[in-house]
Amino acid sequence: MAQTRQVSGRVTDRSTGDGLPGVTVLLKGTSNGVSTNSDGSFTLTTPADGGTLVFTSVGYVSTEQLIGSTNQVNIGLSADTKQLSEVICNWLWPAARASGYNWLYCYN
């Protein structure tokens, strides 16, 4: 039977120090993950021998953190300053008209 442990922590905005809600915290190579709560806190069950946590959130640079034997992981995410050079939008009115909705589809 595999041994597990609880790893807790808090994810913050590196520039402001504010907790980040809704950050995905995933054990790398698995589907085992959670989202941070309203103040950026999380608790995740991990293997006792550790692993790597991957932190992702829209508008922030994804970060990986080796957890080793620690039970507490606090991390600050940096804002992703990459800017889109072009966004293309299509208004799909004729197709949407039959369904009763207006659709706007954008991609870069």
Buried (B, 14 or more C-beta within 10 A) or exposed (E): EEEEBEBEBBBBBBEEEEBBBEBBBBBBEEEBBBEBBEEBBBEBEBBEEBBBBBBBBEEBBEBEBEBEEEEEBEBBBEEEEEEEEEEEEEEEEEEEEEEEEEEEEEEE
